[in-house]
Amino acid sequence: MKYLAKFLITMAVVAAVFSSTTSCDPDIFNDDTGEKGDTLWVYEIPESENLVIPDTPMAIGDNGDIYFEVRDPDGVKGPRIYAITKDGEFKWKTQTLDNNNVGVDKKLNSPIVVGDDGTIFTTCGPYIYSVDPSNGQAQTIWECPLELTNSYGNTFNSYSPLINLCLTNEGNLIVQNIGTLFNFVGAIFCVTPAGQLKWLNKRQDAMGYPISIGPNGNIYDVGTFDVGYNNGVIWETRLVAYEPDNGNAVWSETAFPWNAGNKPVFSANGDVIYPLQEERSLSRMNINNNSIIWTIKDKGGYSYSVVDKNNNTFSHFYGVGNFFINGNATGDFTSPDNIYFPIDTNIDDKGNLIGRADYTHPDVVSSDVQGNKLWQTEHIYVSGPSITLEDDVLYFASTGNMLTGDNKMKIYAIKWDASLMHDGWPRNTHDNRNTSNYNKW
């Protein structure tokens, strides 16, 4: 690999070459045009707009358009969604989206989700927004209810940010609120793409854990429930599977999530992977009979997992290590294999992993399943959740260069030799449409 051979020379002339939309500079990462690692194009946020690209996932539509969030660094104006074409040309931007002063920051509270017909959905404050993919016109289609009554007949303020948007097999939207901080009651809601509430399921939530849609179409969510007996109140956190048609619970298992980012993910054969059962930091469970296949025991700091088509599991434990569990493994593991793979990782259809090098060196890195580094940028501030693959192109958002001091907001398209894997759970939001649905691509 000869990537970055001309990096310093190239970056010195970037300002003169780039327009406010797009430019081609195949020498940023490689001397040879057309090889893996060559820059196909760079889209730059015009400096006059004074906007930043946050550390959030981008989305890609079926037509190849790329959607990403931008924010006001001063927090005065609401966020927008930008659309650029697969050739790096600016297409449109939404108006600023309103959060009705609900929530701490003016931002999108959920990743951008692309619906089955191409309509774009997201949440900001108490609203679900839909966006027309042809012109970027956004409208609110649903609003969080002001109040909810819990199972004891007590009514509480429930007007809060809507989070964890995902898409059912039928194309309906699942979203969650978390209620007020004290004496709260929250719920998960099923809303049609037209903005009609189909059902809700209430619970007492301590925080909003991410939601996933499993291989059988059921909704997998973690909530806090009263499981007390004889009129006693005992709160317990449980992973629950819900029917998508009516929101009824199918089964639940005691869960021990380590942080609010823990997300149920699924192996290629449909097993769920999540922190389950006491003293078990992570478990793989057969969802047909709820039997435990393997566990990683006594490890704190679990963050996320990705799973390839061979059911190999790559699990990141913050401050502990990156663990590899073979797809055929069973039993309890107190010392699982600790190998290198990048954080915020994705799995490509060659079985390699692509993500951010680490927390202190935010370059793009790819590695194989043995933990060997295959490719890496140099000195680029990369938004890890933005990294993804489509049609043999690597996309990511960058907030600057550590050597040159350049802190401009850019989207990169890099020539690659693979696309995102279409099995298992190859990125945190599962697919490039950010549906969090095992069955969607």
C-alpha positions as CSV (number, residue, x, y, z in Angstrom):
1,M,0.0,0.0,0.0
2,K,1.2,3.5,-0.9
3,Y,-1.6,5.5,0.7
4,L,-0.7,8.9,2.2
5,A,2.6,9.1,0.2
6,K,1.7,12.6,-0.9
7,F,-0.5,13.5,2.1
8,L,1.2,16.7,3.3
9,I,1.7,18.1,-0.2
10,T,-1.9,17.4,-1.1
11,M,-3.5,18.9,2.0
12,A,-1.5,22.0,1.6
13,V,-3.3,22.7,-1.7
14,V,-6.7,21.4,-0.6
15,A,-8.2,24.8,0.1
16,A,-7.3,26.0,-3.4
17,V,-8.8,22.9,-5.1
18,F,-12.0,22.3,-3.2
19,S,-15.1,24.1,-4.1
20,S,-18.0,24.5,-1.6
21,T,-19.5,21.3,-3.0
22,T,-17.2,18.6,-4.3
23,S,-13.8,17.9,-5.8
24,C,-11.7,15.0,-6.9
25,D,-8.3,14.5,-5.4
26,P,-7.1,10.9,-5.9
27,D,-3.8,11.5,-4.2
28,I,-5.0,12.1,-0.7
29,F,-4.7,8.5,0.3
30,N,-2.9,6.9,-2.7
31,D,-0.5,7.7,-5.6
32,D,-2.3,5.4,-8.0
33,T,-5.7,6.3,-9.4
34,G,-8.3,3.6,-9.3
35,E,-6.8,1.5,-6.5
36,K,-8.2,0.7,-3.1
37,G,-7.7,3.8,-0.9
38,D,-8.0,6.4,-3.6
39,T,-10.2,9.4,-2.8
40,L,-13.1,9.4,-5.3
41,W,-14.5,12.7,-4.0
42,V,-14.8,15.0,-1.0
43,Y,-17.8,17.0,-0.1
44,E,-17.1,20.0,2.2
45,I,-19.6,21.9,4.3
46,P,-19.2,25.6,3.2
47,E,-17.3,27.5,5.9
48,S,-19.9,30.3,5.7
49,E,-22.6,28.1,6.9
50,N,-20.9,27.5,10.3
51,L,-22.2,24.0,10.8
52,V,-20.7,20.9,12.2
53,I,-21.2,17.2,11.4
54,P,-21.8,15.3,14.6
55,D,-20.5,11.8,15.5
56,T,-23.6,10.0,14.3
57,P,-24.5,7.5,11.6
58,M,-25.0,8.5,8.0
59,A,-27.7,6.8,5.9
60,I,-27.7,5.8,2.3
61,G,-30.9,5.5,0.2
62,D,-31.7,3.0,-2.5
63,N,-30.7,5.6,-5.1
64,G,-27.3,6.0,-3.5
65,D,-28.0,9.4,-2.0
66,I,-26.2,10.0,1.3
67,Y,-27.9,11.6,4.2
68,F,-26.2,13.1,7.3
69,E,-27.0,15.4,10.2
70,V,-25.5,18.9,10.6
71,R,-25.8,21.0,13.7
72,D,-25.3,24.6,14.8
73,P,-22.1,24.6,17.0
74,D,-23.6,27.3,19.1
75,G,-26.8,25.4,19.7
76,V,-29.0,28.3,18.7
77,K,-30.6,26.9,15.5
78,G,-32.1,23.4,15.1
79,P,-30.4,20.6,13.2
80,R,-30.7,19.9,9.5
81,I,-30.4,16.8,7.3
82,Y,-28.2,17.3,4.3
83,A,-28.4,15.1,1.1
84,I,-25.6,14.6,-1.4
85,T,-25.6,12.3,-4.4
86,K,-23.4,9.2,-4.7
87,D,-21.1,11.4,-6.8
88,G,-20.6,13.9,-4.0
89,E,-22.9,16.6,-5.4
90,F,-25.0,18.7,-3.1
91,K,-28.7,17.8,-3.5
92,W,-30.7,19.5,-0.8
93,K,-30.9,20.4,2.9
94,T,-33.9,20.4,5.1
95,Q,-35.1,23.5,7.0
96,T,-34.0,23.6,10.6
97,L,-35.9,21.0,12.6
98,D,-37.6,22.1,15.8
99,N,-37.3,20.3,19.1
100,N,-39.9,22.5,20.9
101,N,-37.3,23.2,23.6
102,V,-37.6,19.6,24.7
103,G,-34.3,18.0,25.6
104,V,-30.9,19.5,26.4
105,D,-29.5,19.9,22.9
106,K,-30.9,20.9,19.5
107,K,-30.1,17.7,17.6
108,L,-31.6,14.7,16.0
109,N,-32.4,12.3,18.8
110,S,-32.4,9.2,16.5
111,P,-30.3,8.1,13.6
112,I,-31.7,9.0,10.1
113,V,-33.8,6.1,9.0
114,V,-34.7,5.5,5.3
115,G,-38.1,3.9,4.9
116,D,-39.1,1.2,2.4
117,D,-40.3,3.7,-0.1
118,G,-37.3,6.0,0.3
119,T,-39.0,8.4,2.7
120,I,-36.6,9.7,5.4
121,F,-37.5,9.6,9.1
122,T,-35.9,11.0,12.2
123,T,-36.7,12.4,15.6
124,C,-36.0,15.8,17.0
125,G,-37.3,16.6,20.5
126,P,-40.8,15.3,20.9
127,Y,-41.5,15.0,17.1
128,I,-41.1,12.3,14.4
129,Y,-40.2,14.0,11.2
130,S,-40.6,12.7,7.6
131,V,-38.5,14.1,4.8
132,D,-39.3,13.9,1.1
133,P,-36.1,12.4,-0.5
134,S,-36.7,14.3,-3.8
135,N,-36.5,17.8,-2.3
136,G,-35.8,17.7,1.4
137,Q,-39.1,19.1,2.6
138,A,-39.6,18.0,6.2
139,Q,-42.8,17.8,8.2
140,T,-43.8,16.5,11.6
141,I,-46.0,13.5,11.5
142,W,-46.3,12.6,15.2
143,E,-45.8,14.1,18.6
144,C,-45.0,12.5,21.9
145,P,-48.1,12.5,24.2
146,L,-48.1,15.0,27.0
147,E,-49.2,12.5,29.7
148,L,-49.3,8.8,30.3
149,T,-51.0,6.9,33.1
150,N,-49.0,4.0,34.7
151,S,-50.3,0.6,35.8
152,Y,-51.1,2.0,39.3
153,G,-53.4,4.7,37.8
154,N,-51.0,7.6,38.4
155,T,-50.7,10.1,35.6
156,F,-47.3,11.7,34.8
157,N,-45.8,14.1,32.4
158,S,-44.4,12.0,29.5
159,Y,-43.5,14.8,27.1
160,S,-39.9,14.1,26.3
161,P,-37.5,13.5,23.4
162,L,-38.3,10.6,21.1
163,I,-35.4,8.2,20.7
164,N,-34.3,4.9,19.2
165,L,-36.2,5.1,16.0
166,C,-36.3,1.8,14.0
167,L,-38.4,0.1,11.3
168,T,-40.6,-2.9,11.5
169,N,-41.0,-5.6,8.8
170,E,-44.2,-3.8,7.7
171,G,-42.5,-0.5,7.5
172,N,-44.0,1.0,10.7
173,L,-41.9,3.2,13.0
174,I,-41.0,2.1,16.5
175,V,-39.9,4.9,18.8
176,Q,-39.5,5.4,22.5
177,N,-39.8,8.2,25.0
178,I,-38.3,8.1,28.5
179,G,-40.6,10.4,30.4
180,T,-39.5,12.9,33.0
181,L,-36.6,12.3,35.4
182,F,-38.6,11.6,38.5
183,N,-42.0,10.0,38.9
184,F,-41.9,9.2,35.2
185,V,-43.6,6.8,32.9
186,G,-42.3,6.0,29.5
187,A,-43.4,3.8,26.6
188,I,-42.5,2.4,23.2
189,F,-44.8,3.5,20.4
190,C,-45.6,2.0,17.0
191,V,-46.5,4.8,14.5
192,T,-47.4,4.3,10.8
193,P,-45.4,6.2,8.1
194,A,-48.5,8.4,7.8
195,G,-48.2,9.4,11.4
196,Q,-51.0,7.3,13.0
197,L,-50.4,5.7,16.4
198,K,-50.9,2.0,16.0
199,W,-50.2,0.9,19.7
200,L,-48.1,1.8,22.7
201,N,-46.7,-0.3,25.5
202,K,-45.9,1.5,28.8
203,R,-43.1,0.8,31.3
204,Q,-41.1,2.5,34.0
205,D,-37.9,3.2,32.3
206,A,-34.7,4.3,33.9
207,M,-33.2,5.2,30.5
208,G,-33.8,4.6,26.9
209,Y,-31.9,1.5,25.7
210,P,-31.7,1.0,21.9
211,I,-34.3,-1.1,20.1
212,S,-33.8,-3.7,17.5
213,I,-36.1,-5.8,15.3
214,G,-35.3,-9.5,15.3
215,P,-35.4,-12.2,12.6
216,N,-39.0,-13.1,13.3
217,G,-40.1,-9.5,13.2
218,N,-40.5,-9.1,16.9
219,I,-39.3,-5.9,18.6
220,Y,-36.5,-6.3,21.2
221,D,-36.4,-3.6,23.8
222,V,-35.0,-3.3,27.3
223,G,-37.1,-1.7,30.0
224,T,-37.5,-1.5,33.7
225,F,-40.6,-3.3,35.1
226,D,-42.3,-3.9,38.4
227,V,-41.9,-7.6,39.0
228,G,-42.8,-7.5,42.7
229,Y,-45.3,-9.9,44.3
230,N,-47.8,-9.5,47.2
231,N,-48.2,-5.8,46.4
232,G,-44.4,-5.2,46.8
233,V,-42.6,-3.1,44.3
234,I,-39.5,-4.7,42.8
235,W,-38.0,-3.0,39.8
236,E,-36.1,-5.2,37.3
237,T,-34.5,-4.5,34.0
238,R,-35.5,-7.0,31.3
239,L,-35.0,-7.7,27.7
240,V,-38.5,-8.0,26.2
241,A,-39.7,-9.3,22.8
242,Y,-42.9,-7.7,21.6
243,E,-45.2,-8.6,18.7
244,P,-45.1,-5.9,16.0
245,D,-48.8,-6.0,15.3
246,N,-50.1,-5.1,18.8
247,G,-47.2,-4.5,21.1
248,N,-47.9,-7.5,23.4
249,A,-45.0,-9.1,25.1
250,V,-44.0,-12.5,23.9
251,W,-41.3,-13.2,26.5
252,S,-38.8,-11.5,28.7
253,E,-35.4,-12.3,30.2
254,T,-33.5,-10.5,33.0
255,A,-31.0,-8.2,31.5
256,F,-27.9,-6.4,32.9
257,P,-27.0,-3.7,30.4
258,W,-23.8,-1.9,31.1
259,N,-24.7,1.5,29.5
260,A,-27.4,3.2,27.5
261,G,-25.8,2.3,24.2
262,N,-26.1,-1.5,24.6
263,K,-28.2,-2.7,21.6
264,P,-29.7,-6.2,21.0
265,V,-27.9,-7.7,18.0
266,F,-28.5,-11.0,16.2
267,S,-26.2,-13.6,14.7
268,A,-26.7,-14.8,11.1
269,N,-28.9,-17.7,12.3
270,G,-31.0,-15.4,14.5
271,D,-29.7,-15.8,18.0
272,V,-29.8,-12.6,20.2
273,I,-26.7,-11.3,21.8
274,Y,-27.1,-9.1,24.9
275,P,-26.0,-8.8,28.5
276,L,-28.4,-11.4,30.1
277,Q,-28.5,-13.2,33.5
278,E,-26.7,-12.2,36.6
279,E,-22.9,-12.1,36.6
280,R,-22.8,-12.6,32.9
281,S,-21.5,-9.7,31.0
282,L,-22.7,-10.9,27.6
283,S,-24.7,-13.8,26.4
284,R,-25.8,-15.4,23.1
285,M,-29.3,-16.8,23.4
286,N,-31.4,-19.0,21.1
287,I,-34.7,-16.9,20.8
288,N,-36.7,-20.0,20.0
289,N,-36.3,-21.7,23.4
290,N,-34.3,-19.0,25.3
291,S,-31.4,-21.4,26.0
292,I,-28.0,-19.8,26.5
293,I,-25.4,-20.8,24.0
294,W,-22.3,-19.0,25.4
295,T,-21.5,-16.2,27.9
296,I,-18.7,-13.8,28.5
297,K,-18.6,-13.7,32.3
298,D,-17.3,-11.1,34.8
299,K,-16.3,-8.4,32.3
300,G,-17.6,-4.9,32.9
301,G,-17.9,-2.1,30.4
302,Y,-19.7,-3.9,27.6
303,S,-20.4,-1.5,24.7
304,Y,-21.5,-3.3,21.5
305,S,-21.1,-6.3,19.2
306,V,-21.1,-7.1,15.5
307,V,-21.6,-10.6,14.1
308,D,-20.5,-11.9,10.7
309,K,-22.1,-14.5,8.4
310,N,-20.3,-17.3,10.2
311,N,-21.7,-16.2,13.6
312,N,-18.3,-15.0,14.8
313,T,-18.9,-12.3,17.3
314,F,-16.7,-9.2,17.8
315,S,-17.5,-7.5,21.1
316,H,-16.1,-4.2,22.3
317,F,-15.8,-3.8,26.1
318,Y,-14.8,-0.2,26.9
319,G,-11.6,-0.1,29.0
320,V,-11.4,-3.9,29.0
321,G,-10.7,-5.1,25.5
322,N,-12.1,-6.4,22.2
323,F,-13.2,-10.0,22.4
324,F,-13.7,-12.6,19.7
325,I,-16.0,-15.5,20.1
326,N,-16.0,-18.2,17.5
327,G,-19.3,-18.9,15.8
328,N,-19.3,-22.5,17.0
329,A,-18.3,-21.7,20.6
330,T,-20.5,-22.8,23.6
331,G,-20.2,-22.4,27.3
332,D,-18.9,-19.8,29.7
333,F,-15.8,-17.7,28.9
334,T,-13.9,-15.8,31.6
335,S,-10.9,-15.2,29.4
336,P,-12.2,-14.8,25.8
337,D,-9.8,-14.2,23.0
338,N,-8.7,-10.5,23.1
339,I,-7.9,-9.4,19.5
340,Y,-7.5,-6.1,17.7
341,F,-10.3,-4.7,15.7
342,P,-11.4,-1.1,15.1
343,I,-14.1,0.6,17.2
344,D,-17.4,1.7,15.7
345,T,-16.7,-1.3,13.5
346,N,-18.5,-2.6,10.4
347,I,-18.1,-5.9,8.7
348,D,-17.6,-6.0,4.9
349,D,-18.6,-8.8,2.5
350,K,-15.1,-10.1,2.5
351,G,-15.3,-10.7,6.3
352,N,-13.0,-7.8,7.3
353,L,-13.8,-5.1,9.8
354,I,-13.7,-1.4,9.1
355,G,-13.9,1.4,11.7
356,R,-12.0,3.9,13.8
357,A,-8.5,3.0,14.9
358,D,-9.1,3.7,18.6
359,Y,-10.3,6.5,20.8
360,T,-7.1,8.4,20.8
361,H,-6.2,7.9,17.1
362,P,-9.5,8.4,15.2
363,D,-8.2,7.2,11.8
364,V,-10.1,4.8,9.5
365,V,-8.7,1.3,9.9
366,S,-9.5,-2.1,8.4
367,S,-8.5,-5.4,10.0
368,D,-9.1,-9.1,9.3
369,V,-10.7,-11.6,11.7
370,Q,-7.4,-12.5,13.2
371,G,-6.8,-8.9,14.3
372,N,-4.2,-7.9,11.6
373,K,-4.4,-4.4,10.3
374,L,-4.9,-4.2,6.5
375,W,-5.3,-0.5,5.8
376,Q,-5.2,2.8,7.6
377,T,-5.4,6.5,7.0
378,E,-3.1,8.9,8.9
379,H,-4.0,11.8,11.1
380,I,-7.6,12.2,10.1
381,Y,-10.3,13.0,12.7
382,V,-13.0,10.5,11.7
383,S,-16.6,10.3,12.9
384,G,-16.7,6.6,13.8
385,P,-20.4,6.0,13.6
386,S,-20.5,7.6,10.2
387,I,-18.2,4.9,8.6
388,T,-20.0,2.6,6.2
389,L,-19.7,0.8,2.9
390,E,-21.8,0.7,-0.3
391,D,-21.0,-0.6,-3.8
392,D,-17.3,-0.9,-3.1
393,V,-17.0,2.6,-1.7
394,L,-16.0,3.5,1.8
395,Y,-17.8,6.6,3.2
396,F,-17.0,8.6,6.3
397,A,-17.3,12.0,7.8
398,S,-14.2,13.9,9.0
399,T,-13.8,16.9,11.2
400,G,-10.2,17.7,10.4
401,N,-6.6,16.8,10.0
402,M,-4.2,16.6,13.0
403,L,-1.1,17.5,11.0
404,T,-2.3,20.5,9.0
405,G,-4.8,21.8,11.6
406,D,-7.5,21.7,9.0
407,N,-10.8,21.5,10.9
408,K,-13.3,21.7,8.1
409,M,-16.3,19.4,8.0
410,K,-16.1,16.9,5.1
411,I,-17.6,13.7,3.7
412,Y,-15.1,11.4,2.0
413,A,-15.8,8.7,-0.6
414,I,-12.9,6.3,-0.9
415,K,-12.4,3.5,-3.4
416,W,-12.8,0.2,-1.7
417,D,-12.8,-3.5,-2.6
418,A,-15.9,-4.6,-0.7
419,S,-19.3,-3.5,0.4
420,L,-21.2,-3.9,3.7
421,M,-22.0,-7.5,4.6
422,H,-25.6,-8.5,4.2
423,D,-25.7,-11.1,7.0
424,G,-25.7,-10.9,10.7
425,W,-25.3,-7.5,12.3
426,P,-22.5,-5.7,10.4
427,R,-22.9,-2.2,11.9
428,N,-24.6,-0.7,14.9
429,T,-27.7,0.3,13.1
430,H,-27.5,-3.0,11.1
431,D,-27.7,-1.6,7.6
432,N,-27.1,1.6,5.6
433,R,-30.7,2.6,6.0
434,N,-30.3,2.6,9.8
435,T,-33.4,0.5,10.2
436,S,-32.1,-1.6,13.2
437,N,-34.0,-4.5,11.6
438,Y,-32.4,-7.9,11.0
439,N,-34.5,-8.3,7.8
440,K,-33.9,-5.0,6.1
441,W,-31.2,-4.0,3.6
